[in-house]
Structure formats: structure tokens, C-alpha cells
Amino acid sequence: MDLPFELHIALRYLLAKRKLAPISVVSLFSTVGVAVGVMAVIIALAMMTGLQQELRDRILGSSPHIYVWKTTGIDDPRAEADKLRQIPHVVGASPAIIGQGLLSAAQETMPVQIKGIDPVLEQQVTDLRQAMRSGSIEALTPSADGKPDGILLGTDLAAKLNVKVGDDVSLLTPQGTLSPMGMLPRARRMRVAGIFSLGLFEFDSTYGYVSIDVAKRLLGKDRVDHIQLRVDDIMRAPQIADTIPARLGDKYIKQDWADMQKSLFSALLLEKIAVSLAIGLIVVVAALNIVSSLILLVMEKNRDIAILKTMGAGARSVTAIFVMEGLIIGMAGTTVGAALGYTLSTVLDRYKLIRVPMDVYQVSHLPFTVLPRDFAFVVAAAVIVCFLATIYPSRQAARLDPAQALRYE
């Protein structure tokens, strides 16, 4: 296959043995620098994207996608859940009650977020059933044999209290006994009916699930707080939530997961951009090495460039020679770096090699996810930066005066 003579000469300059070894060294380090920069940016983007998606999936598996309140209160939660389930794209609805308490077992006392749920409907809006490690959700249903009411505890909370399924715990809530000194909290004996692991430290270390009827007695409430909804497309949850007041009236108040977790995901996005820009400077440094390499090459090949011009090569052809040489260096480095970055990200994610403290980062290891658009963006940006680095040296070569270059030859 016949190559354009500009590409042929560019390859000869790169592959042929040179009189000045430092030029080859600079070219090699330029290629390595581009490869390292591209690899680092891809791994950094994969890490931030993986962390963002992992947190989102775990949060949405532990929580509903949309919360709905009524200004007039929810008198019939089952009927309201059935009504909201008729909204297009809503696939599940379940009532809930939220409150606070203190849970005690033996010599340990821990704060607990009490959540009253419908054991039958809860599986429509969260992954609690799949998260059960022992016991069952059905055990929350009050029994007629006089046993204490059941409660589901997260794995971390159960470990701190040193309890297992079947053990008794003491739950202290603000709703207690009225006395001359005011409302005195009262402790109630509960039975651990199950232990779950939703994979999110916030839930596994602080949440306790009880049935709605039990939650009403514990918290002194006669109505549920809100209705939880799950939709078929989490990215459309804000739009679906906006249709609820329009369909059912202004007395319905909604809040979707994007609003509730806005600060978290905004911070993750900002970190992703900042880390990518900081690490991307490696590619810029490598591009400066390309500039140095090409300037040295132009100085070395003054005589060759002059001869090419006297043989009829135009300024555009000379420019193309050095642009192609810089692009070859940049594309070689980009290809190697992209392959290494994708491979390392896949290995790190598959074998979970980077462990992190779960109580700080909410996950036990750093996940890595390479999105096709991120991968394509990094590759394209690296090639563009390398191309820009070739402009100055190639224009200097094109401006070379053959008479001046060959005067003393």
C-alpha cells in the first residue's frame, strides 16, 4: 500500500536511528507521558462514576424514589397507595411512619431511626426483602400469642448491640406516660424479628423497622406520615413527581430522590470534574514534551527540510510531516493509556482491590465504572491536545528558508 510521502517521512523520522539520541528519548518520554495521563484520567473518571452509581443504586434500593404527603393528613393509607399506584410509571406504593428512639440490649444503648412499614407493600418500594440476612419481614406482623412486637435491625446496629434473631431489646421512645412532671418516656420490650443488610452504612447502623400499627403505638401517632413510591425509571422520577399534584390536587406534596440527595450527588459531580482536570494536566505536560521533541527534530533536520523544499515540497507538506509525527506520538500514547486504563479499572472493580472504611464512604470498596462517553471524551481530548502541541513546531519548520539552511553545506 502506497503511503502519502508526508506520512512516510514522518514515520522515517520516528523510527530511523538519529544522530541526536536525546531527541529519541524526549519522544519516548512524550509517548509514555501521554499514556500515563490518559490512563490516570480514565481510572479517575471510572472511580468517581463507579462511586456515584454505587451510592445511587444503594440509596435507591434502601429508599423509595418519591415521597408523597397530604396537607389534610392520610386517613386511609391503603386507599391512598392504590390511588397513587395508578399514576403512569409508578410501579409500587407503600405507607410509612418515621420516628426516633433509643435501643438497648445488655449494657449497650444506641440511637435508632424507627420506620413503620406495611410488611406486604414495603417490598414494592425498597429492597428490604432481598436484604434480609436472617429472619423475615413477615415476622413483623403482630402475633396473638402474647410475644413482644417484632423489629428488624441492620447488621451493623445488631452487631453493636450484640443481638441476633429471637433476642429481646428495649426500645425507648418520646411517647410515654403522662405524669405530674410531664411526659415520661417509657421503655418497651421488642423482639428481634430479623436482621437486614441494605449495603449502606447509614441504614444498616441506625434503622429499625416495625409494623405500622406498632409504630403508631410507639410514636403516639394515629396516621401514617407519607406514602412511598417507586417508579420504573429513576431518572424520570422528578418529572413523574411533578405530575402528582396536577393529577390529584394541590393538597398532595411530593419530594423525589434527586431533591433529597441533591447535595451529595452535586458534591460527587464536582469532585469528578476537579479530579479529572487535575490529573488531566499530566496530558498537558506530555504535550509540552511533544513540543520540545518536535522543536529539537526541526533543528536537527534543517538540511533535510531545505532539500525537500528545493525538490518542490510546499509549506503545507512540511507542516503535515511534523503534525503527523506529533499525532503518531500522541495517538500511540493515547491508545496504550486508554487500553491500560480500561483494563486496570476492570480488574480493580472485579476483584474489589481497593478497600475503604464503610462508615466514612458508605461502601466497602471503591467501584470502577468506565462509561463509553467518558472513555471517548478522554481519548478525543488527548488527541486534540497532542494535535495542538504540533502546531508551533510544524509552522516553524514550514517557514524555514532553504537558502539559509544550505548556505554552509
Secondary structure, DSSP 8 states (H G I E B T S, - for coil): ----HHHHHHHHHHHS--S-HHHHHHHHHHHHHHHHHHHHHHHHHHHHHHHHHHHHHHHHHHS-SEEEEETT-BS-HHHHHHHHHTSTTEEEEEEEEEEEEEEEETTEEEEEEEEEE-TTTGGGTSSHHHHEEEE-GGGGS--SS---EEEEEEHHHHHHHT--TT-EEEEEEEEEEEETTEEEEEEEEEEEEEEE--S-HHHHHHEEEEEHHHHHHHHT-SSBSEEEEEES-GGGHHHHHHHHHHHH-TTEEEEEHHHHTHHHHHHHHHHHHHHHHHHHHHHHHHHHHHHHHHHHHHHHTHHHHHHHHHTT--HHHHHHHHHHHHHHHHHHHHHHHHHHHHHHHHHHHHTT--B--HHHHSSSB------HHHHHHHHHHHHHHHHHHHHHHHHHHHT--HHHHHTT-
